[in-house]
Amino acid sequence: MPFITIQIAESHSIELKRKLMQAVTHALVSTLGTKPEWVTVHIDKFERENWVVGGVMHSDKHSDRHDEKTVKS
């Protein structure tokens, strides 16, 4: 019974996450020979401002690639 956790930024649409889960499930079924109903996929979302590589926040490094409209009080 495979249990997969995927960590991605929270900006992805539900449609994209659905496609991702289906592709991962299919890969496990075809590779491991398991049944689809035995595959569990969990998506762990994070904010891009909480992702730092080399001391630089992902939201700063790639601000041109992501539309991050955050309203702060």
PDB file of N, CA, C, O and CB in Angstrom:
ATOM      1  N   MET A   1       0.845  -1.175   0.000  1.00  0.00           N
ATOM      2  CA  MET A   1       0.000   0.000   0.000  1.00  0.00           C
ATOM      3  C   MET A   1       0.894   1.243   0.000  1.00  0.00           C
ATOM      4  O   MET A   1       1.270   1.723   1.069  1.00  0.00           O
ATOM      5  CB  MET A   1      -0.963  -0.005   1.225  1.00  0.00           C
ATOM      6  N   PRO A   2       1.242   1.773  -1.177  1.00  0.00           N
ATOM      7  CA  PRO A   2       2.118   2.941  -1.259  1.00  0.00           C
ATOM      8  C   PRO A   2       1.439   4.202  -0.726  1.00  0.00           C
ATOM      9  O   PRO A   2       0.260   4.449  -0.981  1.00  0.00           O
ATOM     10  CB  PRO A   2       2.561   3.163  -2.701  1.00  0.00           C
ATOM     11  N   PHE A   3       2.200   4.980   0.010  1.00  0.00           N
ATOM     12  CA  PHE A   3       1.752   6.286   0.495  1.00  0.00           C
ATOM     13  C   PHE A   3       2.793   7.299   0.044  1.00  0.00           C
ATOM     14  O   PHE A   3       3.947   7.240   0.468  1.00  0.00           O
ATOM     15  CB  PHE A   3       1.566   6.303   2.071  1.00  0.00           C
ATOM     16  N   ILE A   4       2.392   8.220  -0.807  1.00  0.00           N
ATOM     17  CA  ILE A   4       3.298   9.205  -1.391  1.00  0.00           C
ATOM     18  C   ILE A   4       2.922  10.590  -0.890  1.00  0.00           C
ATOM     19  O   ILE A   4       1.748  10.958  -0.893  1.00  0.00           O
ATOM     20  CB  ILE A   4       3.257   9.153  -2.941  1.00  0.00           C
ATOM     21  N   THR A   5       3.921  11.361  -0.457  1.00  0.00           N
ATOM     22  CA  THR A   5       3.715  12.753  -0.101  1.00  0.00           C
ATOM     23  C   THR A   5       4.468  13.613  -1.102  1.00  0.00           C
ATOM     24  O   THR A   5       5.659  13.412  -1.342  1.00  0.00           O
ATOM     25  CB  THR A   5       4.181  13.043   1.356  1.00  0.00           C
ATOM     26  N   ILE A   6       3.761  14.571  -1.681  1.00  0.00           N
ATOM     27  CA  ILE A   6       4.347  15.489  -2.652  1.00  0.00           C
ATOM     28  C   ILE A   6       4.295  16.883  -2.046  1.00  0.00           C
ATOM     29  O   ILE A   6       3.244  17.326  -1.582  1.00  0.00           O
ATOM     30  CB  ILE A   6       3.596  15.434  -4.036  1.00  0.00           C
ATOM     31  N   GLN A   7       5.419  17.566  -2.050  1.00  0.00           N
ATOM     32  CA  GLN A   7       5.474  18.930  -1.540  1.00  0.00           C
ATOM     33  C   GLN A   7       5.554  19.887  -2.723  1.00  0.00           C
ATOM     34  O   GLN A   7       6.498  19.841  -3.511  1.00  0.00           O
ATOM     35  CB  GLN A   7       6.688  19.127  -0.578  1.00  0.00           C
ATOM     36  N   ILE A   8       4.541  20.762  -2.837  1.00  0.00           N
ATOM     37  CA  ILE A   8       4.508  21.751  -3.910  1.00  0.00           C
ATOM     38  C   ILE A   8       4.019  23.082  -3.355  1.00  0.00           C
ATOM     39  O   ILE A   8       3.410  23.151  -2.287  1.00  0.00           O
ATOM     40  CB  ILE A   8       3.602  21.278  -5.075  1.00  0.00           C
ATOM     41  N   ALA A   9       4.304  24.128  -4.109  1.00  0.00           N
ATOM     42  CA  ALA A   9       3.826  25.456  -3.720  1.00  0.00           C
ATOM     43  C   ALA A   9       2.310  25.498  -3.806  1.00  0.00           C
ATOM     44  O   ALA A   9       1.702  24.785  -4.604  1.00  0.00           O
ATOM     45  CB  ALA A   9       4.451  26.555  -4.613  1.00  0.00           C
ATOM     46  N   GLU A  10       1.709  26.334  -2.984  1.00  0.00           N
ATOM     47  CA  GLU A  10       0.247  26.363  -2.886  1.00  0.00           C
ATOM     48  C   GLU A  10      -0.440  27.040  -4.067  1.00  0.00           C
ATOM     49  O   GLU A  10      -1.670  27.087  -4.104  1.00  0.00           O
ATOM     50  CB  GLU A  10      -0.153  27.058  -1.627  1.00  0.00           C
ATOM     51  N   SER A  11       0.295  27.554  -5.009  1.00  0.00           N
ATOM     52  CA  SER A  11      -0.305  28.309  -6.115  1.00  0.00           C
ATOM     53  C   SER A  11      -0.872  27.429  -7.226  1.00  0.00           C
ATOM     54  O   SER A  11      -1.478  27.953  -8.160  1.00  0.00           O
ATOM     55  CB  SER A  11       0.716  29.238  -6.701  1.00  0.00           C
ATOM     56  N   HIS A  12      -0.698  26.117  -7.157  1.00  0.00           N
ATOM     57  CA  HIS A  12      -1.167  25.247  -8.231  1.00  0.00           C
ATOM     58  C   HIS A  12      -2.680  25.042  -8.168  1.00  0.00           C
ATOM     59  O   HIS A  12      -3.262  24.940  -7.088  1.00  0.00           O
ATOM     60  CB  HIS A  12      -0.456  23.900  -8.163  1.00  0.00           C
ATOM     61  N   SER A  13      -3.294  24.985  -9.328  1.00  0.00           N
ATOM     62  CA  SER A  13      -4.754  24.841  -9.405  1.00  0.00           C
ATOM     63  C   SER A  13      -5.180  23.421  -9.022  1.00  0.00           C
ATOM     64  O   SER A  13      -4.378  22.487  -9.044  1.00  0.00           O
ATOM     65  CB  SER A  13      -5.256  25.184 -10.827  1.00  0.00           C
ATOM     66  N   ILE A  14      -6.442  23.285  -8.679  1.00  0.00           N
ATOM     67  CA  ILE A  14      -7.002  21.975  -8.339  1.00  0.00           C
ATOM     68  C   ILE A  14      -6.925  21.040  -9.548  1.00  0.00           C
ATOM     69  O   ILE A  14      -6.712  19.839  -9.386  1.00  0.00           O
ATOM     70  CB  ILE A  14      -8.470  22.115  -7.857  1.00  0.00           C
ATOM     71  N   GLU A  15      -7.096  21.578 -10.754  1.00  0.00           N
ATOM     72  CA  GLU A  15      -7.016  20.758 -11.961  1.00  0.00           C
ATOM     73  C   GLU A  15      -5.614  20.183 -12.138  1.00  0.00           C
ATOM     74  O   GLU A  15      -5.454  19.012 -12.484  1.00  0.00           O
ATOM     75  CB  GLU A  15      -7.409  21.581 -13.195  1.00  0.00           C
ATOM     76  N   LEU A  16      -4.605  21.009 -11.898  1.00  0.00           N
ATOM     77  CA  LEU A  16      -3.224  20.549 -12.025  1.00  0.00           C
ATOM     78  C   LEU A  16      -2.896  19.516 -10.952  1.00  0.00           C
ATOM     79  O   LEU A  16      -2.217  18.527 -11.229  1.00  0.00           O
ATOM     80  CB  LEU A  16      -2.254  21.733 -11.934  1.00  0.00           C
ATOM     81  N   LYS A  17      -3.373  19.741  -9.733  1.00  0.00           N
ATOM     82  CA  LYS A  17      -3.136  18.771  -8.661  1.00  0.00           C
ATOM     83  C   LYS A  17      -3.837  17.450  -8.959  1.00  0.00           C
ATOM     84  O   LYS A  17      -3.298  16.384  -8.662  1.00  0.00           O
ATOM     85  CB  LYS A  17      -3.617  19.332  -7.312  1.00  0.00           C
ATOM     86  N   ARG A  18      -5.020  17.508  -9.538  1.00  0.00           N
ATOM     87  CA  ARG A  18      -5.754  16.291  -9.901  1.00  0.00           C
ATOM     88  C   ARG A  18      -4.958  15.491 -10.942  1.00  0.00           C
ATOM     89  O   ARG A  18      -4.829  14.272 -10.831  1.00  0.00           O
ATOM     90  CB  ARG A  18      -7.170  16.646 -10.450  1.00  0.00           C
ATOM     91  N   LYS A  19      -4.428  16.190 -11.955  1.00  0.00           N
ATOM     92  CA  LYS A  19      -3.618  15.520 -12.983  1.00  0.00           C
ATOM     93  C   LYS A  19      -2.357  14.915 -12.380  1.00  0.00           C
ATOM     94  O   LYS A  19      -1.959  13.809 -12.746  1.00  0.00           O
ATOM     95  CB  LYS A  19      -3.243  16.506 -14.099  1.00  0.00           C
ATOM     96  N   LEU A  20      -1.732  15.635 -11.461  1.00  0.00           N
ATOM     97  CA  LEU A  20      -0.532  15.151 -10.796  1.00  0.00           C
ATOM     98  C   LEU A  20      -0.818  13.875 -10.024  1.00  0.00           C
ATOM     99  O   LEU A  20      -0.072  12.901 -10.133  1.00  0.00           O
ATOM    100  CB  LEU A  20       0.028  16.216  -9.864  1.00  0.00           C
ATOM    101  N   MET A  21      -1.896  13.870  -9.240  1.00  0.00           N
ATOM    102  CA  MET A  21      -2.241  12.690  -8.447  1.00  0.00           C
ATOM    103  C   MET A  21      -2.561  11.495  -9.333  1.00  0.00           C
ATOM    104  O   MET A  21      -2.191  10.365  -9.015  1.00  0.00           O
ATOM    105  CB  MET A  21      -3.425  12.992  -7.538  1.00  0.00           C
ATOM    106  N   GLN A  22      -3.252  11.743 -10.448  1.00  0.00           N
ATOM    107  CA  GLN A  22      -3.568  10.650 -11.367  1.00  0.00           C
ATOM    108  C   GLN A  22      -2.303  10.094 -12.010  1.00  0.00           C
ATOM    109  O   GLN A  22      -2.172   8.880 -12.164  1.00  0.00           O
ATOM    110  CB  GLN A  22      -4.543  11.125 -12.450  1.00  0.00           C
ATOM    111  N   ALA A  23      -1.373  10.965 -12.387  1.00  0.00           N
ATOM    112  CA  ALA A  23      -0.127  10.519 -13.011  1.00  0.00           C
ATOM    113  C   ALA A  23       0.728   9.722 -12.027  1.00  0.00           C
ATOM    114  O   ALA A  23       1.309   8.701 -12.393  1.00  0.00           O
ATOM    115  CB  ALA A  23       0.664  11.722 -13.541  1.00  0.00           C
ATOM    116  N   VAL A  24       0.806  10.190 -10.775  1.00  0.00           N
ATOM    117  CA  VAL A  24       1.586   9.481  -9.762  1.00  0.00           C
ATOM    118  C   VAL A  24       0.950   8.124  -9.479  1.00  0.00           C
ATOM    119  O   VAL A  24       1.652   7.117  -9.380  1.00  0.00           O
ATOM    120  CB  VAL A  24       1.689  10.316  -8.460  1.00  0.00           C
ATOM    121  N   THR A  25      -0.356   8.093  -9.349  1.00  0.00           N
ATOM    122  CA  THR A  25      -1.063   6.829  -9.115  1.00  0.00           C
ATOM    123  C   THR A  25      -0.803   5.868 -10.264  1.00  0.00           C
ATOM    124  O   THR A  25      -0.497   4.698 -10.033  1.00  0.00           O
ATOM    125  CB  THR A  25      -2.581   7.068  -8.948  1.00  0.00           C
ATOM    126  N   HIS A  26      -0.920   6.339 -11.488  1.00  0.00           N
ATOM    127  CA  HIS A  26      -0.687   5.502 -12.659  1.00  0.00           C
ATOM    128  C   HIS A  26       0.750   4.959 -12.670  1.00  0.00           C
ATOM    129  O   HIS A  26       0.974   3.788 -12.974  1.00  0.00           O
ATOM    130  CB  HIS A  26      -0.966   6.299 -13.946  1.00  0.00           C
ATOM    131  N   ALA A  27       1.719   5.823 -12.336  1.00  0.00           N
ATOM    132  CA  ALA A  27       3.124   5.397 -12.315  1.00  0.00           C
ATOM    133  C   ALA A  27       3.347   4.281 -11.295  1.00  0.00           C
ATOM    134  O   ALA A  27       4.067   3.322 -11.573  1.00  0.00           O
ATOM    135  CB  ALA A  27       4.040   6.590 -11.997  1.00  0.00           C
ATOM    136  N   LEU A  28       2.737   4.402 -10.122  1.00  0.00           N
ATOM    137  CA  LEU A  28       2.899   3.377  -9.095  1.00  0.00           C
ATOM    138  C   LEU A  28       2.209   2.074  -9.491  1.00  0.00           C
ATOM    139  O   LEU A  28       2.740   0.988  -9.259  1.00  0.00           O
ATOM    140  CB  LEU A  28       2.347   3.874  -7.764  1.00  0.00           C
ATOM    141  N   VAL A  29       1.042   2.186 -10.082  1.00  0.00           N
ATOM    142  CA  VAL A  29       0.313   0.994 -10.518  1.00  0.00           C
ATOM    143  C   VAL A  29       1.105   0.264 -11.598  1.00  0.00           C
ATOM    144  O   VAL A  29       1.251  -0.958 -11.543  1.00  0.00           O
ATOM    145  CB  VAL A  29      -1.093   1.372 -11.042  1.00  0.00           C
ATOM    146  N   SER A  30       1.617   1.005 -12.576  1.00  0.00           N
ATOM    147  CA  SER A  30       2.340   0.361 -13.675  1.00  0.00           C
ATOM    148  C   SER A  30       3.722  -0.135 -13.259  1.00  0.00           C
ATOM    149  O   SER A  30       4.211  -1.121 -13.811  1.00  0.00           O
ATOM    150  CB  SER A  30       2.476   1.323 -14.833  1.00  0.00           C
ATOM    151  N   THR A  31       4.352   0.523 -12.309  1.00  0.00           N
ATOM    152  CA  THR A  31       5.699   0.132 -11.876  1.00  0.00           C
ATOM    153  C   THR A  31       5.672  -0.963 -10.818  1.00  0.00           C
ATOM    154  O   THR A  31       6.417  -1.939 -10.908  1.00  0.00           O
ATOM    155  CB  THR A  31       6.443   1.339 -11.336  1.00  0.00           C
ATOM    156  N   LEU A  32       4.813  -0.798  -9.816  1.00  0.00           N
ATOM    157  CA  LEU A  32       4.786  -1.739  -8.695  1.00  0.00           C
ATOM    158  C   LEU A  32       3.766  -2.866  -8.858  1.00  0.00           C
ATOM    159  O   LEU A  32       3.812  -3.872  -8.150  1.00  0.00           O
ATOM    160  CB  LEU A  32       4.496  -0.995  -7.428  1.00  0.00           C
ATOM    161  N   GLY A  33       2.850  -2.679  -9.800  1.00  0.00           N
ATOM    162  CA  GLY A  33       1.811  -3.684  -9.990  1.00  0.00           C
ATOM    163  C   GLY A  33       0.753  -3.664  -8.907  1.00  0.00           C
ATOM    164  O   GLY A  33       0.048  -4.652  -8.704  1.00  0.00           O
ATOM    165  N   THR A  34       0.640  -2.548  -8.214  1.00  0.00           N
ATOM    166  CA  THR A  34      -0.352  -2.422  -7.149  1.00  0.00           C
ATOM    167  C   THR A  34      -1.692  -1.990  -7.734  1.00  0.00           C
ATOM    168  O   THR A  34      -1.759  -1.596  -8.898  1.00  0.00           O
ATOM    169  CB  THR A  34       0.119  -1.415  -6.078  1.00  0.00           C
ATOM    170  N   LYS A  35      -2.728  -2.057  -6.962  1.00  0.00           N
ATOM    171  CA  LYS A  35      -4.054  -1.623  -7.406  1.00  0.00           C
ATOM    172  C   LYS A  35      -4.200  -0.130  -7.137  1.00  0.00           C
ATOM    173  O   LYS A  35      -3.681   0.367  -6.138  1.00  0.00           O
ATOM    174  CB  LYS A  35      -5.184  -2.430  -6.686  1.00  0.00           C
ATOM    175  N   PRO A  36      -4.900   0.595  -8.014  1.00  0.00           N
ATOM    176  CA  PRO A  36      -5.070   2.042  -7.820  1.00  0.00           C
ATOM    177  C   PRO A  36      -5.707   2.394  -6.477  1.00  0.00           C
ATOM    178  O   PRO A  36      -5.345   3.400  -5.868  1.00  0.00           O
ATOM    179  CB  PRO A  36      -5.915   2.611  -8.939  1.00  0.00           C
ATOM    180  N   GLU A  37      -6.636   1.589  -6.020  1.00  0.00           N
ATOM    181  CA  GLU A  37      -7.312   1.887  -4.753  1.00  0.00           C
ATOM    182  C   GLU A  37      -6.405   1.688  -3.538  1.00  0.00           C
ATOM    183  O   GLU A  37      -6.786   2.035  -2.420  1.00  0.00           O
ATOM    184  CB  GLU A  37      -8.545   1.016  -4.611  1.00  0.00           C
ATOM    185  N   TRP A  38      -5.219   1.138  -3.745  1.00  0.00           N
ATOM    186  CA  TRP A  38      -4.265   0.969  -2.651  1.00  0.00           C
ATOM    187  C   TRP A  38      -3.261   2.115  -2.580  1.00  0.00           C
ATOM    188  O   TRP A  38      -2.476   2.204  -1.636  1.00  0.00           O
ATOM    189  CB  TRP A  38      -3.528  -0.347  -2.804  1.00  0.00           C
ATOM    190  N   VAL A  39      -3.290   2.982  -3.573  1.00  0.00           N
ATOM    191  CA  VAL A  39      -2.322   4.082  -3.643  1.00  0.00           C
ATOM    192  C   VAL A  39      -2.905   5.315  -2.952  1.00  0.00           C
ATOM    193  O   VAL A  39      -4.017   5.744  -3.259  1.00  0.00           O
ATOM    194  CB  VAL A  39      -1.950   4.406  -5.124  1.00  0.00           C
ATOM    195  N   THR A  40      -2.138   5.877  -2.018  1.00  0.00           N
ATOM    196  CA  THR A  40      -2.533   7.113  -1.347  1.00  0.00           C
ATOM    197  C   THR A  40      -1.525   8.190  -1.703  1.00  0.00           C
ATOM    198  O   THR A  40      -0.317   7.998  -1.560  1.00  0.00           O
ATOM    199  CB  THR A  40      -2.627   6.920   0.200  1.00  0.00           C
ATOM    200  N   VAL A  41      -2.035   9.336  -2.172  1.00  0.00           N
ATOM    201  CA  VAL A  41      -1.177  10.469  -2.511  1.00  0.00           C
ATOM    202  C   VAL A  41      -1.614  11.648  -1.648  1.00  0.00           C
ATOM    203  O   VAL A  41      -2.793  11.999  -1.613  1.00  0.00           O
ATOM    204  CB  VAL A  41      -1.255  10.820  -4.048  1.00  0.00           C
ATOM    205  N   HIS A  42      -0.664  12.247  -0.961  1.00  0.00           N
ATOM    206  CA  HIS A  42      -0.928  13.407  -0.123  1.00  0.00           C
ATOM    207  C   HIS A  42      -0.125  14.583  -0.647  1.00  0.00           C
ATOM    208  O   HIS A  42       1.082  14.470  -0.861  1.00  0.00           O
ATOM    209  CB  HIS A  42      -0.584  13.119   1.359  1.00  0.00           C
ATOM    210  N   ILE A  43      -0.786  15.704  -0.854  1.00  0.00           N
ATOM    211  CA  ILE A  43      -0.093  16.916  -1.282  1.00  0.00           C
ATOM    212  C   ILE A  43       0.084  17.824  -0.080  1.00  0.00           C
ATOM    213  O   ILE A  43      -0.881  18.206   0.582  1.00  0.00           O
ATOM    214  CB  ILE A  43      -0.871  17.644  -2.417  1.00  0.00           C
ATOM    215  N   ASP A  44       1.321  18.156   0.182  1.00  0.00           N
ATOM    216  CA  ASP A  44       1.680  19.066   1.265  1.00  0.00           C
ATOM    217  C   ASP A  44       2.041  20.397   0.613  1.00  0.00           C
ATOM    218  O   ASP A  44       3.073  20.509  -0.049  1.00  0.00           O
ATOM    219  CB  ASP A  44       2.875  18.498   2.145  1.00  0.00           C
ATOM    220  N   LYS A  45       1.195  21.401   0.799  1.00  0.00           N
ATOM    221  CA  LYS A  45       1.401  22.703   0.160  1.00  0.00           C
ATOM    222  C   LYS A  45       2.193  23.627   1.077  1.00  0.00           C
ATOM    223  O   LYS A  45       2.069  23.574   2.300  1.00  0.00           O
ATOM    224  CB  LYS A  45       0.050  23.348  -0.207  1.00  0.00           C
ATOM    225  N   PHE A  46       3.006  24.470   0.459  1.00  0.00           N
ATOM    226  CA  PHE A  46       3.753  25.457   1.225  1.00  0.00           C
ATOM    227  C   PHE A  46       3.718  26.785   0.502  1.00  0.00           C
ATOM    228  O   PHE A  46       3.526  26.841  -0.713  1.00  0.00           O
ATOM    229  CB  PHE A  46       5.206  25.000   1.453  1.00  0.00           C
ATOM    230  N   GLU A  47       3.903  27.840   1.247  1.00  0.00           N
ATOM    231  CA  GLU A  47       3.972  29.174   0.664  1.00  0.00           C
ATOM    232  C   GLU A  47       5.372  29.386   0.119  1.00  0.00           C
ATOM    233  O   GLU A  47       6.354  29.000   0.753  1.00  0.00           O
ATOM    234  CB  GLU A  47       3.606  30.272   1.707  1.00  0.00           C
ATOM    235  N   ARG A  48       5.468  29.994  -1.045  1.00  0.00           N
ATOM    236  CA  ARG A  48       6.771  30.216  -1.678  1.00  0.00           C
ATOM    237  C   ARG A  48       7.688  31.077  -0.809  1.00  0.00           C
ATOM    238  O   ARG A  48       8.910  30.968  -0.905  1.00  0.00           O
ATOM    239  CB  ARG A  48       6.586  30.875  -3.042  1.00  0.00           C
ATOM    240  N   GLU A  49       7.112  31.925   0.033  1.00  0.00           N
ATOM    241  CA  GLU A  49       7.946  32.757   0.904  1.00  0.00           C
ATOM    242  C   GLU A  49       8.582  31.938   2.028  1.00  0.00           C
ATOM    243  O   GLU A  49       9.445  32.444   2.746  1.00  0.00           O
ATOM    244  CB  GLU A  49       7.116  33.896   1.497  1.00  0.00           C
ATOM    245  N   ASN A  50       8.168  30.688   2.189  1.00  0.00           N
ATOM    246  CA  ASN A  50       8.761  29.798   3.187  1.00  0.00           C
ATOM    247  C   ASN A  50       9.761  28.825   2.561  1.00  0.00           C
ATOM    248  O   ASN A  50      10.200  27.879   3.215  1.00  0.00           O
ATOM    249  CB  ASN A  50       7.667  29.020   3.908  1.00  0.00           C
ATOM    250  N   TRP A  51      10.119  29.055   1.306  1.00  0.00           N
ATOM    251  CA  TRP A  51      11.048  28.189   0.589  1.00  0.00           C
ATOM    252  C   TRP A  51      12.296  29.007   0.283  1.00  0.00           C
ATOM    253  O   TRP A  51      12.234  29.985  -0.461  1.00  0.00           O
ATOM    254  CB  TRP A  51      10.406  27.611  -0.726  1.00  0.00           C
ATOM    255  N   VAL A  52      13.419  28.611   0.853  1.00  0.00           N
ATOM    256  CA  VAL A  52      14.668  29.342   0.684  1.00  0.00           C
ATOM    257  C   VAL A  52      15.720  28.401   0.115  1.00  0.00           C
ATOM    258  O   VAL A  52      15.917  27.296   0.621  1.00  0.00           O
ATOM    259  CB  VAL A  52      15.144  29.956   2.029  1.00  0.00           C
ATOM    260  N   VAL A  53      16.395  28.845  -0.943  1.00  0.00           N
ATOM    261  CA  VAL A  53      17.496  28.088  -1.532  1.00  0.00           C
ATOM    262  C   VAL A  53      18.713  29.002  -1.582  1.00  0.00           C
ATOM    263  O   VAL A  53      18.655  30.093  -2.149  1.00  0.00           O
ATOM    264  CB  VAL A  53      17.128  27.551  -2.963  1.00  0.00           C
ATOM    265  N   GLY A  54      19.801  28.559  -0.996  1.00  0.00           N
ATOM    266  CA  GLY A  54      21.018  29.362  -0.993  1.00  0.00           C
ATOM    267  C   GLY A  54      20.861  30.697  -0.299  1.00  0.00           C
ATOM    268  O   GLY A  54      21.545  31.661  -0.645  1.00  0.00           O
ATOM    269  N   GLY A  55      19.972  30.767   0.675  1.00  0.00           N
ATOM    270  CA  GLY A  55      19.761  32.001   1.417  1.00  0.00           C
ATOM    271  C   GLY A  55      18.827  32.993   0.746  1.00  0.00           C
ATOM    272  O   GLY A  55      18.610  34.090   1.261  1.00  0.00           O
ATOM    273  N   VAL A  56      18.269  32.613  -0.409  1.00  0.00           N
ATOM    274  CA  VAL A  56      17.372  33.509  -1.149  1.00  0.00           C
ATOM    275  C   VAL A  56      15.979  32.893  -1.180  1.00  0.00           C
ATOM    276  O   VAL A  56      15.812  31.726  -1.534  1.00  0.00           O
ATOM    277  CB  VAL A  56      17.897  33.766  -2.600  1.00  0.00           C
ATOM    278  N   MET A  57      14.979  33.695  -0.802  1.00  0.00           N
ATOM    279  CA  MET A  57      13.602  33.219  -0.833  1.00  0.00           C
ATOM    280  C   MET A  57      13.176  32.940  -2.266  1.00  0.00           C
ATOM    281  O   MET A  57      13.476  33.712  -3.177  1.00  0.00           O
ATOM    282  CB  MET A  57      12.657  34.241  -0.180  1.00  0.00           C
ATOM    283  N   HIS A  58      12.480  31.836  -2.454  1.00  0.00           N
ATOM    284  CA  HIS A  58      12.001  31.458  -3.781  1.00  0.00           C
ATOM    285  C   HIS A  58      11.121  32.544  -4.378  1.00  0.00           C
ATOM    286  O   HIS A  58      11.186  32.805  -5.580  1.00  0.00           O
ATOM    287  CB  HIS A  58      11.234  30.142  -3.714  1.00  0.00           C
ATOM    288  N   SER A  59      10.305  33.174  -3.555  1.00  0.00           N
ATOM    289  CA  SER A  59       9.412  34.228  -4.042  1.00  0.00           C
ATOM    290  C   SER A  59      10.195  35.438  -4.553  1.00  0.00           C
ATOM    291  O   SER A  59       9.724  36.144  -5.445  1.00  0.00           O
ATOM    292  CB  SER A  59       8.453  34.661  -2.932  1.00  0.00           C
ATOM    293  N   ASP A  60      11.381  35.684  -4.000  1.00  0.00           N
ATOM    294  CA  ASP A  60      12.229  36.782  -4.488  1.00  0.00           C
ATOM    295  C   ASP A  60      12.996  36.370  -5.740  1.00  0.00           C
ATOM    296  O   ASP A  60      13.109  37.138  -6.695  1.00  0.00           O
ATOM    297  CB  ASP A  60      13.215  37.229  -3.394  1.00  0.00           C
ATOM    298  N   LYS A  61      13.510  35.172  -5.721  1.00  0.00           N
ATOM    299  CA  LYS A  61      14.348  34.681  -6.813  1.00  0.00           C
ATOM    300  C   LYS A  61      13.571  34.513  -8.108  1.00  0.00           C
ATOM    301  O   LYS A  61      14.101  34.760  -9.192  1.00  0.00           O
ATOM    302  CB  LYS A  61      14.979  33.365  -6.428  1.00  0.00           C
ATOM    303  N   HIS A  62      12.310  34.093  -7.996  1.00  0.00           N
ATOM    304  CA  HIS A  62      11.509  33.794  -9.178  1.00  0.00           C
ATOM    305  C   HIS A  62      10.236  34.632  -9.224  1.00  0.00           C
ATOM    306  O   HIS A  62       9.195  34.148  -9.670  1.00  0.00           O
ATOM    307  CB  HIS A  62      11.157  32.317  -9.211  1.00  0.00           C
ATOM    308  N   SER A  63      10.303  35.858  -8.777  1.00  0.00           N
ATOM    309  CA  SER A  63       9.102  36.696  -8.725  1.00  0.00           C
ATOM    310  C   SER A  63       8.522  36.937 -10.113  1.00  0.00           C
ATOM    311  O   SER A  63       7.327  37.208 -10.231  1.00  0.00           O
ATOM    312  CB  SER A  63       9.418  38.031  -8.058  1.00  0.00           C
ATOM    313  N   ASP A  64       9.326  36.848 -11.163  1.00  0.00           N
ATOM    314  CA  ASP A  64       8.837  37.054 -12.519  1.00  0.00           C
ATOM    315  C   ASP A  64       8.074  35.848 -13.056  1.00  0.00           C
ATOM    316  O   ASP A  64       7.354  35.970 -14.047  1.00  0.00           O
ATOM    317  CB  ASP A  64       9.989  37.374 -13.434  1.00  0.00           C
ATOM    318  N   ARG A  65       8.220  34.684 -12.418  1.00  0.00           N
ATOM    319  CA  ARG A  65       7.562  33.474 -12.892  1.00  0.00           C
ATOM    320  C   ARG A  65       6.255  33.185 -12.184  1.00  0.00           C
ATOM    321  O   ARG A  65       5.478  32.352 -12.649  1.00  0.00           O
ATOM    322  CB  ARG A  65       8.473  32.312 -12.733  1.00  0.00           C
ATOM    323  N   HIS A  66       5.993  33.851 -11.070  1.00  0.00           N
ATOM    324  CA  HIS A  66       4.817  33.526 -10.258  1.00  0.00           C
ATOM    325  C   HIS A  66       4.042  34.795  -9.925  1.00  0.00           C
ATOM    326  O   HIS A  66       4.608  35.835  -9.589  1.00  0.00           O
ATOM    327  CB  HIS A  66       5.232  32.793  -8.960  1.00  0.00           C
ATOM    328  N   ASP A  67       2.760  34.667 -10.030  1.00  0.00           N
ATOM    329  CA  ASP A  67       1.884  35.775  -9.676  1.00  0.00           C
ATOM    330  C   ASP A  67       1.522  35.622  -8.211  1.00  0.00           C
ATOM    331  O   ASP A  67       0.625  34.852  -7.869  1.00  0.00           O
ATOM    332  CB  ASP A  67       0.605  35.813 -10.577  1.00  0.00           C
ATOM    333  N   GLU A  68       2.203  36.340  -7.354  1.00  0.00           N
ATOM    334  CA  GLU A  68       1.953  36.226  -5.920  1.00  0.00           C
ATOM    335  C   GLU A  68       1.350  37.518  -5.398  1.00  0.00           C
ATOM    336  O   GLU A  68       2.057  38.433  -4.975  1.00  0.00           O
ATOM    337  CB  GLU A  68       3.251  35.892  -5.161  1.00  0.00           C
ATOM    338  N   LYS A  69       0.051  37.566  -5.436  1.00  0.00           N
ATOM    339  CA  LYS A  69      -0.671  38.735  -4.952  1.00  0.00           C
ATOM    340  C   LYS A  69      -1.118  38.447  -3.532  1.00  0.00           C
ATOM    341  O   LYS A  69      -2.158  37.828  -3.309  1.00  0.00           O
ATOM    342  CB  LYS A  69      -1.888  39.083  -5.870  1.00  0.00           C
ATOM    343  N   THR A  70      -0.341  38.892  -2.597  1.00  0.00           N
ATOM    344  CA  THR A  70      -0.645  38.682  -1.189  1.00  0.00           C
ATOM    345  C   THR A  70      -1.052  39.990  -0.566  1.00  0.00           C
ATOM    346  O   THR A  70      -0.342  40.990  -0.679  1.00  0.00           O
ATOM    347  CB  THR A  70       0.553  38.078  -0.444  1.00  0.00           C
ATOM    348  N   VAL A  71      -2.183  39.988   0.086  1.00  0.00           N
ATOM    349  CA  VAL A  71      -2.650  41.180   0.774  1.00  0.00           C
ATOM    350  C   VAL A  71      -2.227  41.072   2.225  1.00  0.00           C
ATOM    351  O   VAL A  71      -2.598  40.123   2.916  1.00  0.00           O
ATOM    352  CB  VAL A  71      -4.196  41.350   0.645  1.00  0.00           C
ATOM    353  N   LYS A  72      -1.460  42.026   2.684  1.00  0.00           N
ATOM    354  CA  LYS A  72      -1.005  42.015   4.080  1.00  0.00           C
ATOM    355  C   LYS A  72      -1.674  43.162   4.817  1.00  0.00           C
ATOM    356  O   LYS A  72      -1.797  44.270   4.294  1.00  0.00           O
ATOM    357  CB  LYS A  72       0.555  42.129   4.176  1.00  0.00           C
ATOM    358  N   SER A  73      -2.102  42.881   6.027  1.00  0.00           N
ATOM    359  CA  SER A  73      -2.760  43.914   6.849  1.00  0.00           C
ATOM    360  C   SER A  73      -1.735  44.700   7.620  1.00  0.00           C
ATOM    361  O   SER A  73      -2.089  45.612   8.367  1.00  0.00           O
ATOM    362  CB  SER A  73      -3.776  43.289   7.817  1.00  0.00           C
TER     363      SER A  73
END
